């Protein structure tokens, strides 16, 4: 297993969004209601396109699949 870290690109946005979605849902279980989780995905969490554009958002990829992200 080799994980590489690189700056995110606009093309990564769909994969980042999907990863954020899974992460929020799993980490919120037992702490928040389904309604609260769904609302947070719309209003709080999401891809920050400005950080991607300015090169300060990164992805961790394993075998070409994004497995982590942050900025």
Z-matrix of the N, CA and C atoms (Angstrom, degrees):
N
C 1 1.453
C 2 1.524 1 108.12
N 3 1.321 2 115.79 1 120.25
C 4 1.452 3 121.59 2 175.83
C 5 1.520 4 108.65 3 -121.98
N 6 1.305 5 114.84 4 122.79
C 7 1.463 6 120.38 5 177.79
C 8 1.520 7 107.83 6 -106.66
N 9 1.323 8 115.10 7 130.44
C 10 1.462 9 120.62 8 177.08
C 11 1.522 10 108.82 9 -112.55
N 12 1.310 11 115.38 10 145.75
C 13 1.466 12 121.30 11 177.27
C 14 1.511 13 107.31 12 -116.10
N 15 1.333 14 114.57 13 132.69
C 16 1.460 15 120.21 14 -178.13
C 17 1.521 16 109.21 15 -149.33
N 18 1.331 17 116.99 16 160.92
C 19 1.456 18 119.18 17 174.54
C 20 1.538 19 110.22 18 -62.51
N 21 1.296 20 115.95 19 140.51
C 22 1.474 21 120.85 20 177.06
C 23 1.518 22 109.84 21 -73.28
N 24 1.312 23 115.44 22 154.50
C 25 1.463 24 121.82 23 174.63
C 26 1.527 25 108.10 24 -121.68
N 27 1.313 26 115.72 25 165.69
C 28 1.465 27 120.25 26 178.64
C 29 1.534 28 110.88 27 -58.05
N 30 1.319 29 116.94 28 -31.45
C 31 1.470 30 120.82 29 179.51
C 32 1.533 31 112.00 30 -66.71
N 33 1.333 32 117.12 31 -20.03
C 34 1.467 33 121.19 32 179.27
C 35 1.523 34 112.82 33 -81.21
N 36 1.319 35 118.02 34 -12.31
C 37 1.469 36 121.77 35 -172.92
C 38 1.532 37 114.07 36 -52.91
N 39 1.331 38 120.89 37 -44.54
C 40 1.465 39 119.07 38 179.36
C 41 1.536 40 112.63 39 -62.31
N 42 1.314 41 117.43 40 -41.01
C 43 1.470 42 120.41 41 179.57
C 44 1.522 43 110.72 42 -68.86
N 45 1.329 44 117.41 43 -38.77
C 46 1.461 45 121.34 44 177.15
C 47 1.518 46 109.92 45 -62.86
N 48 1.313 47 116.54 46 -44.80
C 49 1.463 48 121.37 47 179.49
C 50 1.526 49 111.23 48 -59.57
N 51 1.309 50 116.77 49 -43.78
C 52 1.465 51 121.04 50 179.38
C 53 1.521 52 110.66 51 -64.67
N 54 1.336 53 117.36 52 -39.71
C 55 1.461 54 120.97 53 179.06
C 56 1.532 55 110.96 54 -66.45
N 57 1.323 56 116.93 55 -42.47
C 58 1.466 57 120.64 56 177.28
C 59 1.518 58 110.27 57 -60.60
N 60 1.309 59 116.73 58 -43.07
C 61 1.460 60 122.21 59 -179.97
C 62 1.540 61 110.90 60 -57.84
N 63 1.315 62 116.71 61 -50.50
C 64 1.469 63 121.08 62 -179.83
C 65 1.521 64 110.59 63 -63.31
N 66 1.317 65 116.45 64 -43.70
C 67 1.459 66 121.43 65 -177.95
C 68 1.527 67 111.53 66 -62.07
N 69 1.309 68 116.36 67 -48.97
C 70 1.475 69 120.13 68 -179.40
C 71 1.520 70 110.77 69 -61.49
N 72 1.304 71 116.57 70 -44.94
C 73 1.472 72 119.36 71 -179.32
C 74 1.528 73 111.44 72 -60.84
N 75 1.321 74 117.34 73 -47.04
C 76 1.471 75 120.07 74 -176.67
C 77 1.516 76 113.13 75 -71.64
N 78 1.320 77 116.97 76 -40.73
C 79 1.463 78 119.76 77 -178.35
C 80 1.532 79 112.93 78 -74.80
N 81 1.327 80 116.73 79 -19.59
C 82 1.464 81 120.60 80 -179.09
C 83 1.525 82 113.77 81 -90.89
N 84 1.326 83 116.70 82 -15.58
C 85 1.469 84 120.52 83 -178.78
C 86 1.522 85 110.49 84 -55.61
N 87 1.325 86 115.32 85 133.99
C 88 1.452 87 120.71 86 178.38
C 89 1.518 88 113.80 87 85.99
N 90 1.320 89 116.93 88 -12.94
C 91 1.460 90 120.74 89 179.82
C 92 1.526 91 112.25 90 -110.18
N 93 1.322 92 115.84 91 -32.69
C 94 1.455 93 121.49 92 -176.44
C 95 1.520 94 110.05 93 -129.85
N 96 1.325 95 115.36 94 154.55
C 97 1.463 96 120.04 95 176.51
C 98 1.524 97 108.95 96 -74.10
N 99 1.334 98 116.39 97 163.73
C 100 1.469 99 120.63 98 177.34
C 101 1.525 100 110.60 99 -57.85
N 102 1.320 101 116.64 100 -39.63
C 103 1.464 102 120.57 101 179.95
C 104 1.531 103 110.66 102 -63.66
N 105 1.318 104 117.40 103 -42.99
C 106 1.462 105 120.56 104 178.94
C 107 1.529 106 111.10 105 -64.61
N 108 1.311 107 116.33 106 -39.91
C 109 1.459 108 120.31 107 178.59
C 110 1.526 109 110.29 108 -63.13
N 111 1.315 110 116.37 109 -47.53
C 112 1.467 111 120.04 110 -179.26
C 113 1.527 112 111.18 111 -61.08
N 114 1.312 113 116.60 112 -42.51
C 115 1.474 114 119.64 113 179.54
C 116 1.521 115 111.43 114 -65.08
N 117 1.335 116 116.44 115 -38.30
C 118 1.466 117 118.72 116 -179.77
C 119 1.530 118 110.85 117 -65.48
N 120 1.313 119 117.41 118 -33.45
C 121 1.462 120 120.17 119 178.37
C 122 1.521 121 111.80 120 -67.23
N 123 1.311 122 117.11 121 -27.43
C 124 1.462 123 121.20 122 179.93
C 125 1.530 124 111.08 123 -87.03
N 126 1.333 125 116.77 124 -39.40
C 127 1.459 126 119.89 125 -170.02
C 128 1.529 127 115.77 126 -106.57
N 129 1.317 128 118.42 127 -22.03
C 130 1.464 129 120.21 128 -173.37
C 131 1.521 130 112.45 129 -112.39
N 132 1.311 131 116.21 130 -50.86
C 133 1.468 132 120.74 131 -173.25
C 134 1.517 133 111.30 132 -99.89
N 135 1.312 134 115.37 133 150.18
C 136 1.454 135 120.08 134 176.91
C 137 1.511 136 110.74 135 164.29
N 138 1.286 137 115.38 136 176.94
C 139 1.463 138 122.36 137 -179.38
C 140 1.524 139 108.81 138 -74.81
N 141 1.318 140 116.38 139 130.25
C 142 1.463 141 121.20 140 177.28
C 143 1.527 142 108.23 141 -96.11
N 144 1.313 143 115.19 142 95.73
C 145 1.469 144 120.15 143 -175.24
C 146 1.524 145 111.89 144 -65.81
N 147 1.308 146 118.31 145 -26.56
C 148 1.469 147 119.89 146 178.44
C 149 1.529 148 110.99 147 -67.58
N 150 1.342 149 116.90 148 -41.12
C 151 1.468 150 119.74 149 177.53
C 152 1.530 151 110.88 150 -65.22
N 153 1.324 152 116.48 151 -36.88
C 154 1.468 153 119.42 152 176.64
C 155 1.524 154 109.29 153 -64.39
N 156 1.320 155 116.37 154 -45.65
C 157 1.469 156 120.78 155 -178.20
C 158 1.519 157 112.44 156 -62.61
N 159 1.346 158 117.66 157 -36.66
C 160 1.461 159 118.30 158 -177.67
C 161 1.532 160 113.51 159 -91.70
N 162 1.356 161 115.89 160 5.29
C 163 1.456 162 120.18 161 172.97
C 164 1.514 163 115.90 162 79.47
N 165 1.333 164 116.98 163 17.89
C 166 1.466 165 119.95 164 -178.63
C 167 1.522 166 113.07 165 -110.56
N 168 1.316 167 117.36 166 16.26
C 169 1.469 168 122.54 167 175.33
C 170 1.524 169 106.18 168 -116.09
N 171 1.311 170 115.43 169 135.03
C 172 1.465 171 120.17 170 -174.48
C 173 1.523 172 111.20 171 -124.45
N 174 1.315 173 114.59 172 155.82
C 175 1.460 174 120.38 173 172.82
C 176 1.520 175 108.73 174 -124.14
N 177 1.320 176 114.13 175 148.36
C 178 1.461 177 121.68 176 170.92
C 179 1.519 178 105.38 177 -106.52
N 180 1.325 179 116.46 178 128.04
C 181 1.464 180 120.66 179 -176.97
C 182 1.522 181 110.42 180 -125.62
N 183 1.319 182 113.98 181 140.75
C 184 1.458 183 121.68 182 175.08
C 185 1.519 184 107.44 183 -124.15
N 186 1.301 185 116.60 184 120.98
C 187 1.468 186 121.88 185 -177.91
C 188 1.524 187 111.61 186 51.33
N 189 1.337 188 116.43 187 40.77
C 190 1.450 189 121.79 188 177.42
C 191 1.512 190 115.84 189 81.73
N 192 1.327 191 118.23 190 -5.75
C 193 1.473 192 122.29 191 -179.45
C 194 1.522 193 108.87 192 -100.63
N 195 1.323 194 116.98 193 131.97
C 196 1.459 195 121.53 194 178.90
C 197 1.522 196 108.62 195 -73.79
N 198 1.335 197 115.08 196 121.80
C 199 1.467 198 121.06 197 -177.33
C 200 1.521 199 112.50 198 -118.03
N 201 1.329 200 116.55 199 -2.85
C 202 1.464 201 121.66 200 178.06
C 203 1.511 202 109.76 201 -164.19
N 204 1.333 203 115.46 202 157.51
C 205 1.459 204 119.13 203 -179.85
C 206 1.526 205 110.19 204 -160.88
N 207 1.311 206 115.40 205 157.62
C 208 1.455 207 119.53 206 176.63
C 209 1.513 208 111.02 207 173.75
N 210 1.315 209 113.90 208 162.42
C 211 1.457 210 118.81 209 -179.83
C 212 1.492 211 111.11 210 -162.52
